[in-house]
Amino acid sequence: MRRSRAFIPTSKEAPSDASLPSHIFLSRAGFITQVAAGLYNYLPLAKRVIKKIENIINEEMVKVGAQEVELSFVTPADLWAESGRIEKFGKELLRFKDRKNNLFVLGPTHEEMMVDLVRNRVTSYKNLPLNLYQIKTKFRDEARPRFGLMRGREFIMKDGYSFHASTEDLDREFDAMEAAYKKILARLGLDFRVVEADSGAIGGSGSKELMVLADSGEDTIAVCSKCEYGANIEAAKRSARAAIPEAPEANFNKFLTPDTKTIEELAEFFKVDPYYTVKCVAKRVIYEDTSEIVLFFVRGCDNLQEVKALNATEALDIADVTEEELREIGLEPGFIGPLDQDKAKHV
């Protein structure tokens, strides 16, 4: 097609909320236009790129025996209730009712639909293994969509699901898919690392992520320079200590620490590094029918990883606690320590 006929609506100005170079370029160069927060139109140039990426994915999936399908974007809520994830997934799961008052959700992922498809049609182990995948629009009602296409509410995702007669066969398939994804990202020219990850509400017993190294993004990974270990910071585990460091023994004692509500102020007050202090982070953890305040104790120089906090408490969600709520249970904001463990559940 001639350039004069091509629909490429370029712009001199970037969107007011664009902070990343990728978002600015895609908008100004006529690849995408924004519809609403986290929602975008893909224009002809963007569609060309997407099709090239899809072709690479399809080629590598064929090599490992995966078959492409396309499932309904609209999912009966009954399937999500059956799996127990309709509440666990949280507010990101968009729910709605049709004119007959039937409850549905917009699929953020398709485990329930895929299991329902296969369980009614695969009746013998002779039909296994089976690997099905799709490249399809998904929707998650993000509370704060940002970074252009990187953290939108509506997005295109390749999701795959495999079914096996044995754990050994599942492990072989997992390794084959990891190798296939490595080839896909390598063909796309991306610098990436394979790391352990938290499975979250949509995962199972184990998970790996292929993390693209970039200046922008919201994930942090920990990588060992002496071995192949790597993990998302949400799932990273410390190796066993080689030796217990020497430290003086002491009992708990109370000290008056006026005007020292932060770890930095506390460390300065005692003339020690924040590494040698203990930080208490109070959170409200939310379960299906109740909630409670929990005190999380971490090293003063560390931050609370909320994914680890959710896993430790087996909660559905986690929220901040107000100063009034803390005072109601006898805690003084800014002055909470290990001696207060009897006033709230602690981790």
Steps between C-alpha positions, in 0.01 A plus 500: 500500500618851421585727791244751377226240547620366837313594815781621728367792709823639645506770766750760617372480856518204736208405728505694826526179706781346292820460702681217322678543164311197362161654583604837354639347180204269434256788547686763300595260217140394441517143631235538772234739624356505851129431550486527880727424794681177415311453171659549156424469130763316293548675166642345177869533594437341839299218343791420266733468799251291698452259210878454466526420871207259476663324204819442701296364793294272276811360329663409832178356642457271199852366557406381852164356396271770640169571324337842469140559608289806575269493801219738584608830656184491715511230768214366716563601860390152612830361373694751708287419805571130446876559498477728805675786323207736454573663836871425519569684174370823651365818345705458182244240390227694318156352565172578324150357448311447177130579447406162650692582817774244429836598648805511272858625516738640239784251480830622648627146443333181383584208732135440587379512141779274376443239772126504427573449129736208551329315787187447292684381190818318601386168643814285489867528591565396141398854398781645714722695505304793361632855469260778397573871477347824379607855421208712606381821665474487878362747754605579855343797672828651616457757776773720351574425134826663387806479276298475180468144373717365782233526770166535327159364594442341160797317351599218265637189667627164383383243753559127478363200691620141496344178631692187598459147630799523736710752691808384310333584169395840637860573600622414151241731346594780740864477393401489133287812537777683684736422211238616248446831680875557511512457123209741454661777705838439336342534154343826615846629594421546869748481788332286765554279804305192611409538868287331762171677566199506727209306350240745631124458468524364144790261545564159645774336702794638303575789270779652295510837328705615204584853608611750237772729634396863458533842657123519539263263675381412849667165571836443663697178470779352709769319300801310634827586326656166601224261393189490281255589779265785429166600650244774497552693823147391599613136500871531579627286786816556700746213500597348833755700694852360484550601863309688765664842537630586843279741690466600864214336688239720662146495631212711372499841665290810453670826400344843477535610137320835467436640152636190325213364292707378203775240474741768382429710809530195726833398347632853543377508861693183591790579264468170315442397140133427409618144432517446876145620567163324474214654306137425585250534215134480602255376238140384490481159337167413340347153486176383340282573805718705733812713536759568768798723573836326467842633601780409259855529633778551246855626512513878516665537160247269329152562361201276557429288194121489491489183290705320765276649769191365323657156467608496865149584624308315223284812456307620196616860518702738711432863588651786696395563861401844625653655810156494666473123445841447659411707805176305542703184573745680726781573254663839448589574136873548454584325828411135436757233579550133588362559851159578344455152354228412750273774364471367145589199289861521386719354225 
